[in-house]
Amino acid sequence: MIKVAILTVSDSCSKREREDVSGQTIKNMLDADKFKICEYKITADEQEDIKKALIGFADEAKVDIVFTTGGTGLGPRDVTPEATAAVCEKMVPGLAEAMRFEGLKKTKNAMLSRGVAGIRGNTLIINLPGSPKAVKESLEVILEVLPHARDMLLGRGHK
């Protein structure tokens, strides 16, 4: 079972002005036979708050994968990639590249996504876009490789 945390980064969701549809989209896409959602949190677009949540998920909750949603665009408060990179020891650019590549087949706006993926300890952190549609499309691209990624992180080698 792959232990998962979900972090929604949104000023309006953190103020309860808007429902967290993107976080729910992630939950709905994770097969309950493979993934267990252990942690879920909403935070404002504040770099220090995002970093604190990511560190807590990785170092204290010790989840296998953290999915973030939101804060990956060009807006002045979009800082999720910076917060993620600041807490990661290694980057995994192929995941973000694959999501953008497939996204470009649907919309040219996909090239504006700044999401990243990286590793902190034994935890893989993956930035997903903020819109529910983009979350679904991005997660569909990478979902099948995540069990192998988790095995690699735990030193289980190639299968």
C-alpha beads as a LAMMPS data file, in Angstrom:
LAMMPS data file: protein, C-alpha beads

159 atoms
158 bonds

1 atom types
1 bond types

-500.0 500.0 xlo xhi
-500.0 500.0 ylo yhi
-500.0 500.0 zlo zhi

Masses

1 110.0

Atoms # bond

1 1 1 0.000 0.000 0.000
2 1 1 1.389 3.392 -1.007
3 1 1 0.891 6.015 1.686
4 1 1 -0.189 9.369 0.254
5 1 1 -0.594 12.948 1.443
6 1 1 -2.481 15.637 -0.459
7 1 1 -1.685 19.328 -0.067
8 1 1 -3.992 21.841 -1.711
9 1 1 -2.347 25.240 -2.090
10 1 1 -5.013 27.889 -2.491
11 1 1 -5.723 31.186 -0.790
12 1 1 -9.460 30.910 -1.468
13 1 1 -9.747 27.272 -0.329
14 1 1 -7.748 28.002 2.830
15 1 1 -10.228 30.806 3.640
16 1 1 -13.134 28.443 2.871
17 1 1 -14.324 30.747 0.111
18 1 1 -14.108 27.925 -2.422
19 1 1 -14.479 24.145 -2.258
20 1 1 -11.329 22.073 -2.840
21 1 1 -12.383 20.284 -6.020
22 1 1 -8.790 19.626 -7.138
23 1 1 -7.840 17.836 -3.916
24 1 1 -11.011 15.768 -4.202
25 1 1 -10.115 14.927 -7.801
26 1 1 -6.807 13.472 -6.611
27 1 1 -8.597 11.432 -3.932
28 1 1 -11.078 10.095 -6.478
29 1 1 -8.339 8.993 -8.889
30 1 1 -6.312 6.949 -6.409
31 1 1 -7.192 3.258 -6.440
32 1 1 -7.997 2.262 -2.853
33 1 1 -6.321 -1.117 -3.445
34 1 1 -2.963 0.576 -4.132
35 1 1 -3.055 3.957 -2.366
36 1 1 -3.958 4.960 1.171
37 1 1 -4.592 8.643 1.810
38 1 1 -2.994 9.254 5.196
39 1 1 -2.834 13.057 5.264
40 1 1 -4.782 15.895 3.687
41 1 1 -4.290 19.605 4.205
42 1 1 -5.172 22.940 2.653
43 1 1 -2.781 25.868 2.950
44 1 1 -2.606 29.399 1.611
45 1 1 -0.116 30.364 -1.081
46 1 1 2.635 31.083 1.456
47 1 1 6.024 29.537 0.751
48 1 1 6.913 28.891 4.398
49 1 1 3.541 27.246 5.093
50 1 1 3.911 25.011 2.040
51 1 1 7.435 24.021 3.059
52 1 1 6.300 23.254 6.617
53 1 1 3.489 21.006 5.352
54 1 1 5.779 19.149 2.923
55 1 1 8.414 18.589 5.614
56 1 1 5.752 17.321 8.013
57 1 1 4.365 14.874 5.472
58 1 1 7.825 13.554 4.577
59 1 1 9.678 13.632 7.904
60 1 1 6.922 13.045 10.453
61 1 1 4.063 11.248 8.680
62 1 1 6.594 9.445 6.464
63 1 1 4.242 9.130 3.516
64 1 1 5.514 7.653 0.266
65 1 1 4.082 10.295 -2.060
66 1 1 2.863 13.855 -1.592
67 1 1 0.635 15.346 -4.249
68 1 1 0.298 19.106 -4.226
69 1 1 -2.314 20.915 -6.259
70 1 1 -2.242 24.614 -6.982
71 1 1 0.317 27.386 -6.956
72 1 1 2.215 26.221 -10.044
73 1 1 1.287 28.990 -12.463
74 1 1 2.629 32.443 -13.227
75 1 1 0.621 34.375 -10.653
76 1 1 2.406 36.570 -8.140
77 1 1 1.448 34.229 -5.265
78 1 1 2.219 30.956 -7.092
79 1 1 5.191 29.595 -5.114
80 1 1 4.560 25.852 -4.821
81 1 1 7.489 24.857 -7.103
82 1 1 9.884 27.063 -5.140
83 1 1 8.714 25.619 -1.821
84 1 1 9.000 22.085 -3.178
85 1 1 12.488 22.593 -4.570
86 1 1 13.599 24.148 -1.272
87 1 1 12.731 21.019 0.724
88 1 1 13.847 18.360 -1.782
89 1 1 17.258 16.686 -1.856
90 1 1 16.907 15.454 -5.462
91 1 1 14.692 16.540 -8.320
92 1 1 12.760 14.174 -10.611
93 1 1 12.252 16.312 -13.715
94 1 1 10.842 13.530 -15.888
95 1 1 7.517 13.486 -14.059
96 1 1 6.845 17.198 -14.583
97 1 1 8.158 17.008 -18.149
98 1 1 5.817 14.127 -18.972
99 1 1 2.803 15.937 -17.523
100 1 1 3.582 19.116 -19.485
101 1 1 4.293 17.142 -22.680
102 1 1 0.953 15.357 -22.556
103 1 1 -0.813 18.530 -21.453
104 1 1 0.467 20.351 -24.530
105 1 1 -1.491 17.901 -26.671
106 1 1 -4.668 19.344 -25.142
107 1 1 -3.790 23.008 -24.553
108 1 1 -0.879 25.307 -25.268
109 1 1 -1.361 26.707 -21.751
110 1 1 0.287 23.556 -20.354
111 1 1 3.664 25.088 -21.140
112 1 1 2.951 27.728 -18.495
113 1 1 2.853 25.176 -15.683
114 1 1 5.927 25.420 -13.453
115 1 1 5.248 22.291 -11.415
116 1 1 8.209 20.189 -10.276
117 1 1 8.761 16.814 -8.643
118 1 1 11.442 15.858 -6.167
119 1 1 12.525 13.608 -3.333
120 1 1 12.832 14.341 0.366
121 1 1 14.124 11.306 2.255
122 1 1 11.951 8.423 1.066
123 1 1 9.102 10.671 -0.035
124 1 1 8.309 11.654 -3.609
125 1 1 6.708 15.117 -3.863
126 1 1 4.786 15.906 -7.055
127 1 1 3.285 19.281 -7.970
128 1 1 0.036 19.037 -9.901
129 1 1 -1.748 22.026 -11.453
130 1 1 -4.604 23.761 -9.663
131 1 1 -7.544 23.158 -11.980
132 1 1 -9.470 19.894 -11.509
133 1 1 -9.308 19.134 -15.246
134 1 1 -5.533 19.648 -15.360
135 1 1 -5.096 17.596 -12.166
136 1 1 -6.947 14.683 -13.746
137 1 1 -5.054 14.908 -17.038
138 1 1 -1.667 15.214 -15.311
139 1 1 -2.244 12.428 -12.821
140 1 1 -3.390 10.086 -15.602
141 1 1 0.027 10.522 -17.239
142 1 1 2.111 9.484 -14.221
143 1 1 -0.137 7.264 -12.100
144 1 1 1.057 3.910 -13.426
145 1 1 4.761 4.611 -12.754
146 1 1 4.261 5.640 -9.127
147 1 1 4.386 2.141 -7.585
148 1 1 7.739 1.567 -9.317
149 1 1 8.976 4.992 -8.204
150 1 1 8.087 4.161 -4.592
151 1 1 9.893 0.804 -4.835
152 1 1 12.985 2.538 -6.203
153 1 1 12.914 5.084 -3.358
154 1 1 12.834 2.242 -0.854
155 1 1 15.833 0.560 -2.496
156 1 1 13.897 -2.339 -3.937
157 1 1 15.498 -1.949 -7.367
158 1 1 14.066 -2.529 -10.811
159 1 1 11.421 -5.128 -11.436

Bonds

1 1 1 2
2 1 2 3
3 1 3 4
4 1 4 5
5 1 5 6
6 1 6 7
7 1 7 8
8 1 8 9
9 1 9 10
10 1 10 11
11 1 11 12
12 1 12 13
13 1 13 14
14 1 14 15
15 1 15 16
16 1 16 17
17 1 17 18
18 1 18 19
19 1 19 20
20 1 20 21
21 1 21 22
22 1 22 23
23 1 23 24
24 1 24 25
25 1 25 26
26 1 26 27
27 1 27 28
28 1 28 29
29 1 29 30
30 1 30 31
31 1 31 32
32 1 32 33
33 1 33 34
34 1 34 35
35 1 35 36
36 1 36 37
37 1 37 38
38 1 38 39
39 1 39 40
40 1 40 41
41 1 41 42
42 1 42 43
43 1 43 44
44 1 44 45
45 1 45 46
46 1 46 47
47 1 47 48
48 1 48 49
49 1 49 50
50 1 50 51
51 1 51 52
52 1 52 53
53 1 53 54
54 1 54 55
55 1 55 56
56 1 56 57
57 1 57 58
58 1 58 59
59 1 59 60
60 1 60 61
61 1 61 62
62 1 62 63
63 1 63 64
64 1 64 65
65 1 65 66
66 1 66 67
67 1 67 68
68 1 68 69
69 1 69 70
70 1 70 71
71 1 71 72
72 1 72 73
73 1 73 74
74 1 74 75
75 1 75 76
76 1 76 77
77 1 77 78
78 1 78 79
79 1 79 80
80 1 80 81
81 1 81 82
82 1 82 83
83 1 83 84
84 1 84 85
85 1 85 86
86 1 86 87
87 1 87 88
88 1 88 89
89 1 89 90
90 1 90 91
91 1 91 92
92 1 92 93
93 1 93 94
94 1 94 95
95 1 95 96
96 1 96 97
97 1 97 98
98 1 98 99
99 1 99 100
100 1 100 101
101 1 101 102
102 1 102 103
103 1 103 104
104 1 104 105
105 1 105 106
106 1 106 107
107 1 107 108
108 1 108 109
109 1 109 110
110 1 110 111
111 1 111 112
112 1 112 113
113 1 113 114
114 1 114 115
115 1 115 116
116 1 116 117
117 1 117 118
118 1 118 119
119 1 119 120
120 1 120 121
121 1 121 122
122 1 122 123
123 1 123 124
124 1 124 125
125 1 125 126
126 1 126 127
127 1 127 128
128 1 128 129
129 1 129 130
130 1 130 131
131 1 131 132
132 1 132 133
133 1 133 134
134 1 134 135
135 1 135 136
136 1 136 137
137 1 137 138
138 1 138 139
139 1 139 140
140 1 140 141
141 1 141 142
142 1 142 143
143 1 143 144
144 1 144 145
145 1 145 146
146 1 146 147
147 1 147 148
148 1 148 149
149 1 149 150
150 1 150 151
151 1 151 152
152 1 152 153
153 1 153 154
154 1 154 155
155 1 155 156
156 1 156 157
157 1 157 158
158 1 158 159
